[in-house]
Amino acid sequence: MNDNSLRDLRQPSRPADGKPPKITFPCRYPIKVVGHAAEDFAAMVCQVVSRHDPHFDATDLRVVDSRNGRFQSVRLTLLATGEAQLQALFVELKATGRVQLVL
């Protein structure tokens, strides 16, 4: 195997336009939601996510406190059905006033 064929194996293929490939829906989609730490923060995030993914399963949910305990991140995976669903989810999470960042 030469260096060029190794490079092809390590780098994902890109369409001719040079843009990264789009997500193929439906798919399992991981997100991380960051907000001010509170006992009910993860539950609030789960309620919002459940409205956008009725089959959401919170068993693999992970809550991580920041070093100083001021913030929490909630990591979860949902079934994404399209870009409109994800956009609506992100908008609703931010509209709670409790979410600082959604990744």
Secondary structure, 3 states (H helix, E strand, C coil): CCHHHHHHHHCCCCCCCCCCCCCCCCEEEEEEEEEECCCCHHHHHHHHHHHHCCCCCHHHCEEEECCCCCEEEEEEEEEECCHHHHHHHHHHHHHCCCEEEEC
